[in-house]
Each structure stands twice: as C-alpha cells, then as structure tokens.
Amino acid sequence: MGALGLMGVMSDSGSLAALAKESGGPLNPLAPKFPHFEPKAKRIIHLFANGGPSHVDSWDEKPKLRQYHGQKLPTENLRTERPTGAAFGSPFLFRPYGESGIRVSDLFPHTAKCVDDICVIRSMHADVPNHEPSLLLLNCGEPRQVRPSMGSWLTYGLGSENQNLPGFIAMCPGGYPIQESQNWQAGFLPGVYQGTYLDTKHTEIDKLIENIRNDSLSERNQRRQLDLLKILNQRHLQQRGFDPQLEARIESFELSFRMQTEAAEIFDVSHEPKHILDMYGPGTQARQILIARRLIERGVRFVQVWHGDGQPWDNHDDIEVNHKRLAMQCDQAIGALLTDLKQRGLLDETLVIWGGEFGRTPVVELPKQGSNAGKINGRDHNHWGYTTWMAGGGVKGGYVHGATDEFGFKAVEKPVHVHDLQATIMKLMGFDHERFTYHYAGRDYRLTDLYGKVVNEVIA
C-alpha cells in the first residue's frame, strides 16, 4: 500500500476486508498511517466548552461595551436566537499576562499564565445561533446531514499509536451533550473510527467502561473464544461482501479484548504523583483533563473532553455566577494540562483546542416568561463572532488572530469560519483538507465539505 494507507482511496467497494485480502492478511484499521506531509501535531486534545462560553467575558475584552453598559448600542443588534436589549459590560476584569501581554479575564487566571503558548482566534464565526446545527458544524463540518466527525476523520487517516485503546475517545461527565453521539459519529466511514464515549463522572473502571472485564473466563480462554468467533465472523463476512457495520463489529471484539490489559491502569489517576494531582486540582474536570493527558501520552490520537451533559455554558441568565462557577471547575486543570504537556516535551506535538460551538451576545438577553423571567443578566447565543484558542501542535504562541467589532458582536478583522478552523487543524495534522476525501454515494466527501481556507497566519 502507498504512503497514504487507507486515506482517500476507499470507495464503496473498497472495504477493509477487500484490502486485507489484497494484502494477503488481516489489516488493522487502526494501524498508524502517514498523512500527506510531515505533520506539526500528532495528536489532539479538544476541550469542549459546550453551550457557548462568552468571549467578551473571557478572551475578548471590549472596553467600549462597559462604556455603553445599560444603553442601546449605536449600531443595530444583530439577529440571534432570542430578543436582546442594551449593552452588557463584562462583570469580569481583564489584565495582561505573559511576555505577549495578551489580556485575559479573571475567569481564567491559571490558563492565562500559559498565554505565551496560546494562539487566540478572536474572529471565529459560524452559520446559525442554534446549538444543534452549530455543534454538528464544528464536529462534523455539516450542520444537518450525517457526516463523520473530525476525530473519526483523523483516526481514519492516521490510525492510532496504541492498539490496546480506541484511537478516538470522547469524555463527557453525567451523560451526553446536545446531539448526543452524533458529535463523535463515524458517519459513512467504517464504524471502527467512531469515538468511544466515556461517562467520566464515574471513577470505578467497570462503570466508566461497561463490560471491560470478564470475571467468568480466564484471559487464555477468552482468547480461544475470540479466535473461534473471528473465524466464524470472517466466513460470514465473505458471504455478505462489503458490510462496514460487520467489519466494525469484528474489530470491536478484538479492541475490547486488548483494552482489558491497559484500560484499568490508564483511567486510574491515583497512579499519578501527588504534586501532579495537586497541580490539576480536585473535581471531575481535573480528573478527566488529567486522563486526557494520560491517553495521548499512550498514543491515543484524538481525545475530546466535554465539560458536561447538555449545554453547561449556555448561560442565558446569571452569567456572572454561572460562568464563574464553570470556569472555576476547569481553569486550574487547563493551565496544569498546558504546563504538564510542556514539561514532558509533549506540547510541541499535541494540539490543544478550547472553545464552544459559538459565543454569546455583547448585549443582554431580554427576559421571557417561564424561562429567565425578571432577569436581565444573561447573554444570548452569538454565532457572528466569538473566540477559540489553540496551543502547542505547531501554532503561534502568544499570538492574537483577528478581531470582532468594538462591541464584540461580529468578526470583522481576519474572520475565521468553522471550516477554516477545520482546514487549519487538518494542515497541522499533516493533511491537505481538499485532498483528504472518502468516496461515498457517488461523490468524494471531506470534513470541510466544499469550503475552508487554511489560516496560515496562526501556524508557527
């Protein structure tokens, strides 16, 4: 097989089984593969602040907003999901950090200490101010149709460096986010590339990963049982021809068996030294962010860390109280992650991404009967302009890219669409996003659909 391995060459008839037959033996779909060119990053940790964190309260200071606090903006409010009113100045103070002097709010003091390693993109924009399509756009490049997620694309293209763990893991404590498993779906790619979900509110391995142990059979007998099952399944597959679901099921049995040897240890953070545990801090966020580091350290390709079930950062009211509470849950651990990766020599090859599916309005959301009745202290969804940051993995540290207008409503300087961000991530991982395709239903598909331009200015 060529340097691209399975990438961009598999058609409707190009199943894993057919490729295995051509190569004269079984093919491991998660075996490491080469991208189009030398990558700057080899793995990704995506810290997902699902719900939509407010950029004007965190990474995009707007003094003009304070000046107009409680007054109507001199420009018209852009249309968002719900009615909005007067300007709402941030209740949080901003101050400069690092040699770069980038100003960050008091919400993220620990993360801000690492700002010289962070590339802040203040000109992100999406398509609509609604959670469901915006989540799918960011994760899958398409807001409506079933498409593979970015983690699935990358594990399809690069494989995994650890054959005893899934190549793509999605962690979300307490249950699913909005759109549930569609956020980490494999879509039309083989099912083995779908993200493996873990509910990280659990600390016991049997609850964190259901059915990880087989207490009734020894490892030797399990192996004999699986070998027989594999022979029967392969015969069944030959009779059925191309069947990606069956291929994925066969591989899942093997992966589950291999996980028994490593999973119990890797998810037990008590193995870490006390000074590392103290650095990350207490709580679920600290534990799952530390687990993310342990996973990529052992070769997992893509780790997505969701803040929690539903949409925790979706603060239509009491934004000062709620954003402060949410930031306190994760800020220390995020700062620790960046510091820890750098100390271990892992940050240069690990791309860390933080952000939500959109931002929030600089103007107040007007109260509605039955929801935020009587409260004028929250912000509506804002897809017109918001902030995402990246660190490590070949991006410029201590750098701010683009800007929103003077009030933080719309991206006006060097705007970066979600597809542009995806194209840039793909380049950092060694792919030309226009060439990285999969032929399905008569056409070639890619993560960025028909769009996306690489933002070369953010690449070191």
Disulfide bonds with the S-S distance in Angstrom:
none
